[in-house]
Structure formats: C-alpha cells, structure tokens
Amino acid sequence: MKEVNVLVTGAAGQIGYALLTRLASGETFGQDVKVNLNLVEVPQVVSRLEGSRMELEDCGFNTLGTVKNFSDMNEASGDIDWALLVGSIPRGITINGKKIEERADLLKINGGIFTEQGKALGENAKADAKILVVGNPANTNALIGCTHGNNESQTWMAMTALDANRAKAQVANKCNLDISDIKKMTIWGNHSPTMYPDLDNAEIKGESASGWINDQNWIESDFLRIVQQRGKAIIDARGASSATSAANAAIDTVKATIKETPEDDWFSAAVLSDGSYNVPEGLIFGFPLKVDTNGKVSIVKDLPISDYAQEKIDLTTQELLDEKNDIKDLL
Ligand code: NAX
C-alpha cells in the first residue's frame, strides 16, 4: 500500500477533531493509501491527543497507518507530504496578563508560531510537501511560514475553500440548483470579511453565474454580505466558530490538489502572488487555481475583472498589505 505522511497542528482543537477521521478514513487520499498522522499540539494539551489517537484506532479504518503525538514541530515535520496548520492563538486570549484584541498583536503572536513552523517544515518536510494554513490570520500566517520555510519546491497555501463553499451554497439556495452545478468559484484576497467571492467568473451550467442569477442587487448586497459575514453568523448561532465546515473545506483543498483539476473547473485557495492580476508579489492572496498531473499548483490567468470587482480586490489587497506591514519585523 502507498503511504502519505500528514502533519496536523492544533489537532486537539475543534477543527482538528472534525478533521482527523476524514483524513484517516480513506476518503481523502483513497482506499489504497495508508495515512500516517503526526499530530501536533502545545505542550499543555498534547496529552489530549492520546484520546484522539485511541478514537482513530477504534474507528477501525484499513487506511490508518501510524498516529504519533508531538509538541515539537522539528520532530513532527520529518518526511511530511502534507501539513495542515490549524493551530493558532485566537483573538481574546490573555497572554502575560494582556488580553490580545488588536490585530497587530494577534498577527505578531501567531507570527512567532509560524516562523518556527515554517523553518521546521522547510528543513524537514519532503521537497514537494504541500502546506495548508487554516489558523487565522491565515494568509499572513502562511506568508510568514513560507518566508521562513525558504524552500521553493514546497507549496504554501492559506485556506479560502470554506468561503468558496459558503458562496456556492448561497447561489445554490438562491437559484434552486445542486452545488455541483456551480463551478469555478474564486475567492479573491484575504480570508477575512474583505474577501471577494466572484460570480462573474463563476459558472452555472457553463454560463457566467452573475448572468444566470441576473439580480445584481442581490449579488452586491445580500450575497456579498452573507458570504463575508458567514463566520460571524455561525459564531453568533453556535456559540463557537465553524468546525465541521472548516474541516470539510480543508479536506476539499487537499482533494483538489491530489488530482488534475477538471477542464471545466478550478478551486480557490490563497497562494504566493506572482504579480498576476496586478496583485503585488509577496502576498499570500486568494486566486483561482488549477493543479496539473504532476501536482503543481498554478494561478488561472487572464480572467476578466469588472471595475466593481477591481474595487473589491483593491480593498482586500490593501488589507493584506497592512497586515504585512504589521509583521514586517518577522519577515
Ligand atoms: P481551537 O481553539 O478549538 O483549536 C486550536 C488548537 O490549536 C488548540 O488546541 C491549541 O492548543 C492549538 N495550538 C495553538 N497554538 C499552537 C501551536 N503553536 N502548535 C500547535 N497547536 C497549537 O480552534 P479551532 O476552532 O480548531 O480553529 C483553529 C483556527 O482555525 C483558528 O485560528 C480559527 O480562527 C481558524 N479558522 C480558519 C478558517 C479558514 O477558513 N481559514 C475557518 C474556521 C476557523 O475560524
């Protein structure tokens, strides 16, 4: 049986809990691939991972390989094919007597984590490793990790698939369609309320989604607001942030990158900008992406961008430039 080595940080958290069985069950990598899991947590809760390990064992998956628990990223990253970096410090936590509320403070604290994690993966993970950052602020965390990983053959991404799935769900509800009728959904920019879900370039049964919907007022007000604020709506309703849907989006991103992207589709994640669409180089930015037969991820080029969309893309670009400025000492 083939094997894949997968590292998950924040594995004892709520997204981690929803993620592990789906990584191990054969659903993600296939029924002919053994999944070895390296689970990483902060030292204070690493012992909880033993419970996760026991539960995974009790699921009885044929595809489950080894499960190892770590609090040291250097030890955990050896020979890793896939790293899902879910762990990060949430807003509102108190550290050294100070409540962390400001974005700049949050960025710096998480920045420290991603400096170390980036270095560990750059030095120890496989040359063709793919790394998906879920922990917020995901784009800027990925930028720090990628910079310190300093390994050009590895691919760093930040997750925007949850936003893309949320956008598809809203369109499917509005038009009474199946989710699979909606293709080529792009989330431009930051995983934050400034991200821009693009219905001009998304397609419904081969036609532009915005043309099919034919209700610009709904697109510019209801749709945009609902998708951009969905994370908050879930926190308000559930008393906790998205977990099942976030884990599902991480699984979708992994699946999207392990096979060639179908001709009639693309997927959404944030990757290092190469200057496409005039996005400054050196930002981790949400783009439409394709994967080739060798597993190489590339940006879909030359899509038309309306003046309205450009305005939204400029806003989210500016936010990412501001975030980058806040952590410039860490780069
Ligand atoms: P939880 O607080 O339930 O779990 C986070 C876990 O990470 C904790 O167990 C904590 O001990 C661990 N952790 C913290 N620092 C770590 C480190 N240096 N190394 C290893 N583990 C570490 O949060 P959860 O709900 O699972 O969310 C995790 C992250 O995902 C948060 O940053 C959250 O904001 C982010 N999200 C990102 C989304 C996206 O689409 N990109 C959507 C969902 C989610 O909000």
Residues whose N, C-alpha, C, O or C-beta is under 5 A from the ligand:
A	BS01	NAX	T9 G10 A12 G13 Q14 I15 G16 V40 E41 V42 V45 V86 G87 S88 I89 I113 V133 V134 G135 N136 A138 M159 L162 H191 S241 S242 A246
